């Protein structure tokens, strides 16, 4: 389609059945607001303009989405879908085509919309329809004797014969904008609901001699809307099923495709294995031969080839090098960079730190705001004391250092190359390279001491 494209997204509904103060289009599916899914698809169509019509929740919707490229239009009061598009009409280019989408229909696919737009022009409209075994509640597609679309009749206004029609209106349509503006100006609310129906423009188009074409989506679930928590949960599973099928087709081994959640963009190399109940948020990249254990959460992470992440590990906003071993029960916090063959073991927390090749932090330790060199061994129970209550300070552990168990490194401090820190030490000053440094109270035993006994 060569004509300029404007997209109107209707997002003003209250969503009473959601039983929530949050506007319906801001409820999340796969980690993103429903409206954001529609916006992401809309942008891939390269429109000249996107107009979002909002209403319920006041300014909450534009504040949460916070996109300066969107033209926001408020519908108040809310008098139907036709009235909603009337509010957007001044923003539309009369020389183009207008595509109408819905902020609570998040799974509509780009390919479906591209097919629909191919049928629209300056003298033709296009309507997305679908056949349902039980069309109750939906507007029916009424066709003439030649099989051409003649009108859309809302369920509450339909006759008994029209109730038997199974082809229904999804609400998604592409219309010549100049004609649309004229039709919107002629809308009437003479119906049971006393609302201005956008669907009435289809009858006007037919009356004006404008051909109305119909196309259908590849999957019925593309046009499912969200009106209740149960429907939202249903769409979540449909979405995750599609994500799992995409990964399986790419060769990813999923222990159970039904127990996987992708809440963003997951890119996998060859021979990747993912165990059950893993969650991927934001942008996650897994290299070749990566193994992810059960119940892990990865958020905005890149993991290089041959790395193993054991169960119950949480990694966020970090870079993990090749051939690393992480977990179980490890937490890798934002700003962390792990080089090659790094071991981060059970109940270890790393924050805003760089750990170089071959270093090991295997047990019950906290390393924050630190630079750890190559082939460093950090013993169990070691912590970097990086925060003085106001400022964060940095700890530097140079190549080959050995940190004994139960050591506290009070930053700012540097442990020299190949230095050894004795177990149980509190280090407050820089330690020299290739030497043993320890800090312990003298061990004594008191002869004759007796443990206190509770009096009867």
N, C-alpha and C positions, 0 to 999 in steps of 0.2 A: 504494500500500500504506500503510495507516494504522497498522499495528502498529509498535512500536519496532524499529529495525534495529541489530543488532550484527554487526560484520564480523570474522571470524577469518582472518588471513593466515598461512599455513604457510611458514616461512622457516628451517627447521632443518637442511636438507640440506647434506651436505658438498660435493657436486659433484666427485667424484673425477676425472671426465673433463676437468674444467677444468685439471687439472695445475697447481694454484696453492694457495698457503697462504691466499689471501684467500677468505673464505666466498662461496659462489656468488652469493648475492643482492646482494653488494656490487660485483660486476663491473658495469662501466658500459655503458649503451646510450644513445646520443645525449647523452652527457655526464652522465647521472644513474645512480646505482645501480639495478639491476633492481627492487629492493624499493621504491625511491622512486617509480617509475612506477606500481606497483600502489597505493601509498599515495595518490598524487595522484588516481587514478581513484576510489578508495574514498571519499575525502573529498567528492567531488562528489555522492555519493549521500546525503549528510547523515546519516550513522549516529549513533546515540547513543554508540557506543563502537567503537574499533578495538583488537583484541587481536592482537599479533604473537607467534607461537610461534617461538623461535629455539633454536639448539643448537650446531651446529658453529662453531668460532671463538670460543667463550666469549662474553665481553662485547663483542667487536669490533663486532657488528652494532648493538646499541643505542647504543654509543658513537659510531659513525659517523653514524647517523641522527639521534640526539640530539633527540627530539621528546617533550616532557613530556606531550603529549596522548595518547600511545600507552600502552596497558597491555602491558608486556613479560612474557612467560611463557617460562621455559626448559624445554625438553624434554631430559631426560637420565636414562637412556639414550634413544635414538631407536628406538622400537619400532613405527613405522608411522604412517600418517596418522590412523587412529582414535585411537591413543595420543596423538598431538599435540593433537587437538581435545579429548581428555579433560583435558589440562592447562589448556585455556582455559575449560572448562565452568564453574568457580566464578565467573567474571567475567560470565557471560551472563545476561541478563534473561529469566526464564522466561516472561514475558508477551509476548515479541516473536518476531521471526524472526532466524535466524542465517544469514549469507551466508559461505560458505567460499571464499577465494581463495588464490592461490599466489604466493609472492614471486619465483619464477623464470618467471612467465608475464606479461611486462610489457606486452603490447600489447592486453589485453582492453579493450573499449570501454565507455564509460558507457551508451550506448544498449542494448547487448546485455544488460548487467546489469539495467537498468531493466525490460526486457521479461521477464527471468527472474523478477524480484521481483514483478511483477504477478500471477504465477501462484501465488505462495506465500502461505499464510495459516496460521491456527492449526490447521487440519485438512487442509492440503495442502502437499506438498513440490514443489520445482521443480529440475530437473536440466538442465544445459547439455550437449548432446550434439552430435556432428558426424559426418557420413558421410565415411569415408576409403576411397580405392581400395585402399590397403594398410594394414589396421588392425593389423598385427603388433605385438605388444608392449603394446597398449592393452587396457583392460578393456572387455568387450562389453556392450551393452545387450540384455538378454533380455526379450522381450515375450511376453505370453500370447496366447491364441487371438483375443482381442478387440483386440489391438494395443496394450494397455496395458503400461506398464513393470512387469515382475515382479521383476527383479533385475539386479545388475551382477556379472559374473563376470570376475575378473582373468585375463589371458592365460595365465599359467602354470597356472591351475586350470581352464581352459576345456576342454570336450570338442572332438572333431574337428568336430562340427556347429556348435558355438558359435564356433569359429575362423573360420567362413565369414561370420559376421555383420560387416557393415561399419560399423554405427552404434556409435560408441565413446563412452566416458565421458571428459569433459574434466577431471573432478574438481571443477568449479565447481558448487556447489549451494546452494539456499536451503531451510532447514528450519525448521519450527515448533520454537522453542527448548525448550519444556517437553517435547515428545516426544523431541527430540534428546538431552536429558540422560538420559532413560530408556533410549534405544537405546545410548548410549555406555556406560552401566553394564552392559549385557548383551553387549558385544562379546567375541568369542573370537579367539584366535590359532591356531585349529586349521586351518592351511593350510600350503602348501608353504614359504612364507617365514617362518612362525612370527611373523607380525606382526599387529597389530590394524588391519584395513582399515576406513577410513571408509565405503567403498562398501557394506559389509555393512548399514549402517543403511537402505539402500533396500529390501532384502529384508524387514527388520523392519517398515518402514513399510507395505509391501504386506500383510504378515501381520496387521498391526494395523488394516487397513482404511483406511489413510491414502492418498489418491490421490496419485500421483506424476506430475507433468506434465513434459514435455520441451520445450525450445526450443533453437534453434540460432543461432549467431552469423551475422552478415551475411558475414563473411570467415573463412575457415579459419585465416588467420594470427593471428587474435586469440587463439587458444588454444595457439599453439606455445610450448613451453617451451625453456629454455636448459640444456643439459647438457654442452656442449663449446665450445671457442673457435670452431669452425666454425659451430655453430648460433648463437652470439652474433653473429658476423659476418653471417650470413644475416638475422637479425632486424634488425640495424642497417640493412641495405639495404632491407628491407621498410618499416621506419619512415621512412627518408629518402625512399623512393618516395612514401609517403603525404603527407609534408610538401611535396614538390615538386608533386604533383597539386593539393593545396590552394592553393598559391600560383598555379599556372597558372590555376585556376578563378577566382581573384580578379583575373586580368589581369596578373600579374607576368610579365615576359619573362625566361625562364631560357635562357641559351645552351645548356646541356645539363642536363636534369633529373636525369641520373644522376651529375652531378658537383657536388653541393650537399650540405652538411651543416648541419642545423638542430639545435642542441643546447640548446634552450631555447624561447623564444617570439619569433617573428619576425612583426612587423606591418608591412605595406607599404601605402603610398598608391597613387595611380593612376600608371600609366606608369613603373613602376620596372623597371630592367633590372639583372640580375645575371649576371656572366660566370662562367666555370668555376672550380671548386675553391675556392669561397668557403665560409667557416665562420662561423656565427652562434651565439654562446653567450650564455646568460643571457637577458635581456630586451632585444631590439633593435627599434627603431622607425625605419623609413625613410619619409620624406615623399614627396610627389608629385615625379615626374620625377628621382628620385635614380638615379645610375648607379654601380654597384659594379664595379670592374675585376677581372680574374682574380687568384686566389690571395690574396684579402684575408681577414683575420680580424677580426670585430667582436664585442666582448664587452660586454654591458650598455651599449649606446650608443644615443643618439637622434640622428638625422641629419635636418635640416630640408630643405625642398623645394629642388630644382634643384642640389643639391650633387653634385660628381663626386669619386669616390675612385678614384685610379689604382691599377694592379696592385701587389701585394706590400706593401700597407699593413696595419699592425696598429693597431687603435684599441680601447681598453678603458676602461670606466667614465668616459666623457666625453660632452660635449654638443657637437654640431656644428651651427652655424647654417645659414641658407639661403645658397645660391649660393656655397658654399665650393669650393675646389680643393685636394685633398689627394693627395700622393704624386707619382710612385711611390716605393716604399720609404720611406714615412713611418711613424713610430711616435708615436702619441698615447697617452700614459699616463694613469693614473687622476687624477681631479681637474681635468682640463683642460676649459675652456669656450671654444669658438671662436664669435665673433659672426658677422655676415653678411659675405659676400664676403671671407673670410680665405683667404690662400694659404699652404699648408704644403707645401714642395716635397720633392724627393728627398733621402733620407738626412738628414732633419730629425727631431729628437726633441723633443717637448713634454711636460713633466710638471708637473702641479699648477699650471697657469697659466691666466690669462684673457687672451685676445687679442681686441681690440675690432675694430669694423667696418673692413674694407678694408685691414688690415695684411697684410704679406707677409714670410714667413720661408722663402725658397725653396731654399736650398742648404746642405747639410752643416753644420747648426747644432744646438746644444743650448740649449733655453730651459727652465729649471726654476725652480719657485717664483717666478714672475714675474707682473707685471701690465703688459700691453702695451696702449697706448692705440690710438686710431684712426689709420689711414693711416700706420703705422710701417713702415719698410723696414729689414729686418735682413739685412746682407750675408753672403756665404758664409763659413763657418768661424767664425762668432761663437758664443761660449759664455758662459753665465752661470755664474760660479763661486759656487754657492750653498751649498756644504757645507764647513765648517771642520774636519771630522773628528768633531765632536760635535753641532753644531746646524745646522739649515737656516736660511738667511737669504734675504730677499726682494729682488728687483730690480724697480724700477719704471721703465718707459720711457713717457714721456708722449706725448700726441698729436703726430703729425707728425715724430717724431724719425727721423733717418737714421743707421744704425749701419754704419760701413764694414766691409769684409771683414776676417776674422782679428782680431776684437776680443774681448777678455776683459773682462767686466763682473763685478768682484769684489764680491759682495753682503756687506752691505747697501749698495745704491747706487741713486741716482735720476738718470735722464737727463731733463733738462728738455724742455719743450714746444718742438718745432721745432728742437731741437739737432741738431748733426751731430758724429759721432765719426769721426775720421780712421782710415783702414784701418791695421791692425796695432797698435792701441793697447791698453794695459792700463789700465782705468779703475778706480781704487780710491776716488775721491771723487765726490760729487755734481757733475754738470755743469750749467752755467747754460743757461737757455732761449735759443734763437735764436743760439747761438754755436757756433763750431767748437772742439772739444776734441780734442787728440791727445797721445799719449804714445809717443815713439819715441827710440831711441838715434840719435846722429848717424851718418850714413852716411859711411864713409871708404873710400879705395882705397889700398893700400900698393904703392908703386912698387918694382919689383925683386923682389918676393916670388915664390918658386918653390915649386911643389908638391913635397912629398917624393917621392923615387924609391926603390923597394925595391932594396936592394943585391943584386947577383948572387952 
